[in-house]
């Protein structure tokens, strides 16, 4: 083939492979973003439940202003572990206390809040993370992925206040 007959082949090859390469790159970036969100939420929920089990009113390391309740402190701890990833307006934190582990299986609802000494507490954290690109929205028909995590802990035998 002469040099003249090969003119434009690089452009044609890129036109055929470029969109596939771009789609693959966007898919990897989207997957990494959603995995980061999920692991950030897990870490925040774990640390919040560890704090909640101690019965302290507020952690000393949390930036000001001081939280007004244990439940607000728990929410702020989850947000603290997700800067630039978690938007506080999309985060939902539910904390429910039960008398013991067997009470979790009962149909009766628990008590809203972080509970008292020795109680079993369920931490439910959910977050709606928007997609980075419009492609998943076109494919899935929705604009966010809901991430959820749950922690069940038993509070320490802290003194009642």
Protein Blocks (a to p, Z undefined) as FASTA:
>chain_A
ZZklmgoklmmmmmmmmmmmmmmmmmmmmmmmmmmmmmmmmmmmmmmmmmmmnopabdfk
lccdddfbfklmmmmmmmmmmghkacfklpccdddddfblklmmpmbdcdedjbiehiac
ddddddddddfbfklmmmnopabdcddddddddddfdddZZ
